[in-house]
Amino acid sequence: MMVAKFFCILISAFQVKGYCSTGKCEKISFDEQQDAYHDKELVGHVLHNSVSSNPQQCYLWCINDCRCLSINYKVKNNIEYCQLNEGSHFTEKNSLKNIHGSVYYVLRREYSNEAPSHIVPCANDFTCTDGCCKNNPCLNRGTCTEICQPTSVRHDCSCPVPFVGKHCQIQLRRSCQDYKAAGSTASGLYTVDNDNNQTFQVFCDFDSEPGFAWNLIESFSLSNKLLTMIITSSSILLPLQKDIVFYDDYQAISGDAPN
């Protein structure tokens, strides 16, 4: 747990230190000139975009948001913009692009013992904390673990079933009943996930029986002889082929071939 945090600003450079109950120390440093990647921008990982008065303020916002690993700072029409990124060029290697006028800064973190003259990396030390789990950013009863490695994310969420995502914010739908519980009432095609988190489409019937949600996986039309309905985005009837996944099921109920 963080028990103290302070910062000092000297011209265009500062340090923020957090002391951990384990005796480790997190130090985050900023030098506006030396740390700048000019005409660079991390693309596709912005979690917050706002107007800022200077890069120092933007960097401090990043420090105080444990999702943030880097910032983009740029000026458009004489307005200075601050973008907080939930990734960095360490975690998203292909996302750092050449963007004229933009300046990129990565959150520069170090982990050490309290003695400033003897820096000891805190990587792989699971007892080291950085304060990011203090208010538990993981949703839906997810478990937060702080990560004290200078180039990684600052925390990780372990999610209970059926939730996934960086902060357990996405609920997987295992059946039509899950959609019904979430408020869906219109019968039609829906995407569900199996136990291996693979997605496929089913037809959800919310109308046939009050209080129930039926999952239609396959449907055969025996009156049309060799026609079967395969669930697709257009719900069309497709000619029956022996290489389709449901061919054996079709034979079993139609008598088309020996069972």
N, C-alpha and C positions, 0 to 999 in steps of 0.2 A: 504494500500500500504506500502511496505517496504521502509522506508526512510533512514535506516542505517543498515549496516551489518558489523561485524568485528569478528575476532577470534584471540585467543592466544594459543600457544602450549607450554605446560610445560611437558617436558620429553615425557610421553606417554598418556597425558590427555589434553583436551582442551574443550572450550565452544564456540559456535557460537550464537550470539544474533541478533535478528531482531526486531526493534521497529516499531509498527504499528501506523497508524494515529489515531486510536481509543484510544491510550494510553496503549494498551496491549503489552506484550512482549513475543516473542517466544524465548525460550532458548533450544538449542540442545547441549547435553553434550556427551563426549566420554572419557572413561577410558579403555585403551587397556587390562588391566588385569581384572578389576572387571566386565566389560561388556561382556566378552568373553564367548561364549557357545562352549567349546572345543568338537571336534569330533561330531559336529552337522552341518547340512546344510539344507537350505530351497530348496526343489527340485521342479522344474517345473515352476518357476516364474522369471527366469533370463531375464532381459531386456537389459543388456549390460555386456560384458565379455572382460576384457583387462588385460594386464600385469601391475603390480603395484610394487612400491618400498617398501611400508610398509602399514599396516592397516590404519594408520592415513590418508594417501592420498586417499585410497579407500573410507573411511568414508566421507571425504570432497566431493568427487565426488557424493556420495549419497545425501548429503545435498543440493548440487547445482542442482540436478535433481529432480523435484517435483513428479515424478512418483515413486521414490525410497523410500522404507520403511525399508529395511534391506540390509545387505551385507553378502556374503560368501567369506571368505579369505582362500586360500589354496596354498600349494607348491607342484609342480610336476616337477620332474627332475631338481631340483634346480631353478625353475622359479616360482615366486610368482604371483598368479592370483587373480584378483579382480572381483567379480560378483555382480552387482547391481540387487536387487530383487524388483519387483513391488508389492510384498506382504510381509507379516511378519507372525510370528507364532500367532499373534492376528487375522489377517484377513484370514489366511489359516492354520487352526489349525492342519490339518492332513498332512501338507507338510514338517514339520520339521523332518528330518530323521537322524539316526545315520550314519555318514560318517567319517571313520577314517582319521585323518589328516586335516580335514576341521574345520574352526573356523567361527561361526556365530555371527553376531552383529545386534541388532535391533536399529533403529534410536530412540534415547532416547530424547523425546520432552516434554517440559513443557510450559504452558501458564500462565502468571501471570500479575499482575499490575507492573508498573515500579519499585515500591519499592521492593528491593530484600528481605526485611525482612518479607514481607507479601505476601505469595504465594496464589493466587486465581485462581483455575482452570478455564480455558476458555471454557470448554465443554458447548455446547448448546448456546453459545453466538455467534449469527450469525453476529455481527458487528466486531468480531475479524478477522484479516486477517493475512496470513502468506506469502504473496507475490507470491504465486504459480499461480495466475491468471493474473499477471502483463503482461505477453506476450501471454496470452490466448492459452494454449496447446490444446484446443478443436478444432477439424477440422470441415470443412463443415458448418460453421456458428453456431457451438454449443456454448452454454452459460456456462461459467466456474463459479463455486462457490467454494470459499476456505473453508476448513474445519479445524478448530483449535481444534482437539481432539487428544490426545497423542497416541491412539492405532488404529486410523482409517487411511484411505487414506488422503492425504493432499489437494486434490481438487476433485471435481466431475463435470462431463459434462452432461448437459441436451441437448439432440440431437433433431434436427428437423427431421420430416418425410422426407425421408425413411431411415435415418441414425441411426445406433446403434453402440455399442461398448464403451469401456472405454473412448475413445477420439473421438467418432463419426466417426471412420475410416471405418466402414463397411456399404455399401449401400445395403439395401434389394432390391431384384428384385420382383416386384409385378406382372409382366407380361412379355411376350416375347418382347413387345415393349421396356421395360427397357434394356433387353439384346441387342436388336438391337441398341439402343442409345449408349450402351457401346462398340459397335464394333463387336458384334457377327454376323456371316453371314452364318454359317453352320446349316441347319435344323437338328433337333434331339431332344432328351430328355433334358429338363432343369428343375432345381428346382426353384420354386417361393414361395413367402411368402404371406399368406393372411393377413387380417387386424388384426388378433390375433397373428401374427408372427409365425403361424404354417406353416411348409413347406410341399410341395407336388410336384409331378412331372407332367409336361405337355409336349406335343410335340409342339415345336416351328417350324412353317413353314415360312421360310424367302424367299421362291422361287416362290410361287404360284402367288403372285401379287406384282409387284415392288412398293417399298416404304411402304409396310405393313408387319406386323408381326402377324401371326395368332396363337392363342392359341388353340390347340386341347385338350379338356378335356376328351371326350369319343368318341368312334367310334363303330358303330354296323355294322356287316356284315349280312344283311338279306338274301343274296343269300346262305349263309351257314347255314340257319335255326337257330339252337340254339347255334350259336357261336357269341361271342362279343369280341372285343379287349379291354382289360383293360391295361392301360398304366403301364408298369412295366419296370424294368431295362433292360429286354431283349426284350420288345415289342412283346410278344408272344400272340397267341390267346388262351383264356381260355374258358372252357365250361361255359355256362351261368347258374348261380345259383340264386335262389330266394332270397338269403340273401345278394347278392352283392348290393352295394349302388345305382347302375344305373338300377336295374331291372324294376322299375316302368317306367323309361324313355323308356326302350326297349319295354315294352308292349304298350306304347302309340303310337309308330310309326310303330309297326310290326303287330298289330292286333292279337297278340298271345293270348290275353285275353281281355275281355270287358274293355273299357276305362271308 
